[in-house]
């Protein structure tokens, strides 16, 4: 198992205990390593490598779910007026703003007319 999944086990040991596989036989006993590997959860690097991770264990997924719940509660608190509810800021969207031009959407035909009129080469 160690030979086949050395990097994943070593990563889990380092990030969760501060030990590495270099410590086995010295500061870390073989039985402690066995117990550690046997009881790793599905969020571990070993579980991901073995295909036993569902993807729901990550902090990013949890944070996304919590932000969605926050947004729903904000809508409820604003009296069900979605435009009054302020969504929870997401990573990478800090300076994102929606720019609207006009009050009604353009039809595809109007868009084509406008586009080709503006981009007419002569």
C-alpha positions, 0 to 999 in steps of 0.5 A: 500500500505504501509503495503504491500510494506513497505520496498520498499517504505522506501528504495526509501524514504531513498535513494531519499529524506533522509526521512523514513516512520518514518518521515510521520506525522511529518517532512513529510506530508501524502500528500507529501508521496502520491505524492512521491509514485504516481510519482516514476519512473520505476527504483524505488524499489517499481516498481521492487517489483510490477513488473513494472520495465523493467531492462533498468533503472539501471546504470549498464545496461546504463554503459554496453551500453555506453561501447559497443558504445565506443568499436564500435567507437574504431573499427571505429576509428582504421580503422575497424581493430578490433585487433587494437581497444582497448575495454573499460575496464569492471568491473572484467576484469581489468587483463584479457588477452587472451593467444594464443598458436599456430596460428591455432585452433586445430581440435577436433580430434587433441585435443583428441589425444593430451589430451589422450597422455598427460594424459595417465596413463600408 
